[in-house]
Amino acid sequence: MANLIAFVNSFLSYFLLFAFIIVLCLIAVFVGIKLRKNKDLKNAELADTQGTN
């Protein structure tokens, strides 16, 4: 019984670590998308202002 408890404890520990890493990756992806959209918007505005001169 002690081996089963140790196995479940290890499994849950690694599962939580895996879940934490996945959450960090998702946050990084969403931040990257937001930064890229802001950069594209700024470049489009810059192109519009240069094109009208």
Secondary structure, 3 states (H helix, E strand, C coil): CHHHHHHHHHHHHHHHHHHHHHHHHHHHHHHHHHHHHHHHHHHHHHHHHHHCC
